[in-house]
Amino acid sequence: MGNESGSELVLRQLAKGFGREQVEETLKLLAEAQLSFTCFLLLGGPGETPESVRESVAFLEAYHPLMVNLTVGVRIYPGLPLHKIAIAEGLVEPDDSLLWPKFYLAPAVREWIWEYLEEVSARHPQWIF
């Protein structure tokens, strides 16, 4: 399931077109049907904070997915809203071709997220990043 986050704020920032309520309803239906599932968390996008990362992890922990694929950082593509944010934050130059991928990682989690995810994966060996 490509839920990407368990944080309403982050889902809005990523412009996913769905919110936490829809993700939760889907997880409840999967549990009721006794279906195994995997999830994806895309961490570190615009507006991400340690609190929103913890919120997403706790949210999924409550539903016991078979596996969680944790992705840290969001690829920057030219001309998209994230590109403008990355330019404003000095992560890329306006004329960078971005043929070689560059990734956005929210300032609030840059120094913190790796150690935290090591703790999470120690608790949940089936959560990979």
N, C-alpha and C positions, 0 to 999 in steps of 0.2 A: 504494500500500500504506500503510495507516494504522498504521505501526509506532510512531509517536509518539516513540520514543527508542531509543538503542542501549545504554542503561545499565540493567542489571538493577535497581539501586536505584530509579531513577526510574520504571520500569515498575511496580514494586511500589507506590510512593507514589501513582501515578495509578490504581491498582487496575484495570489493563487486563485482567487475566484471562489474560494470556500473558506469557512472559518472553523474554529475549534469545535463548535457544536456539531458540524457535519462529520468531522473526523471522529468525534466521540460516538456519535450515533452509528457510524460504520463499524467501529471497534465493538460496540455492544452487540450489533447484529452478528458479527463474526463469532463472538463468544457464545451467544445464544445458539447459533448453528453448530457450535463445537468445531469450527474450522480453524486449522492452523494458518498463521499469516506471518508475513515479515513486513517490516516498516523501513522507511528511509527518513533520516533527519538531516536536513541541510542547515548546518550551523555556521554562524558568523556573518550572515547577511546584514544589510543596513538596519540599524536599530537594535541589533542583538546585544544582549547584556548577559553577565553571569546569571542574573536572576531568570531571564527568559530561557537560557540554556538549561538551568536546573529545572525549571517548570516543564520543559519539553521532556526531559529525562524522566522526571517523576510521573508525568502523564502516561508515558509508555510503560513504565515499570508496573503501573496498576493493571495493565492489560496483558502482560506476559507474552509478547510476541516471540515467535520461534527464533527470529534473528532481527537485528537492527543494523542497517548500514548507515554509519555516521560519516557524513561528508562535511569537511571543514573548509569553508571558503566558497565563494561563488565566482565562477568564471566571468570575466568582464568582456563583453562584446561591444564593438564600436557602435555608437549611435543610440544605444539603449539607455534608459534612465540610470542604471548602475554605472555606466561609463561616465556620465556627467558627475555623479557623486565621487567616483574614483579620481577624476580630474580635480575636482574642488578640494579633495583631501590630499592631493599631491602624490597619489599612488601610481598614476600614469600621466603621460603627457598627451595633449590633444592630438598630436600627430603620430603617436605610437600606433603601429599597424595592428598589433594584438594578434598577428599571425602565430607568434609564439605565445601560448596562453599566459595570462596574468589573472590572478585571483584576488577578489576583495575579501578582506577579513575585518570585521567591525573593530574599531579601536578599543572598545570596552572589553573585548575578549582576547585580543592578540597575545598578550603575555600569559594569560591565565588558562586558556582552553585546553592545551595539550596535557598538562598535568591532571586537570579535572577528568578528561576523557580516559586517561590511564586508570584512574580510580574507578570510573564507570565500567570499563572493560574488565577490570579485575573482579568486579562484582558479577558481571555478565559476560562471560567468555564468548558468548554467541553474538555480542554486539561488536562489530568490527569497524575500524576506521583506518 
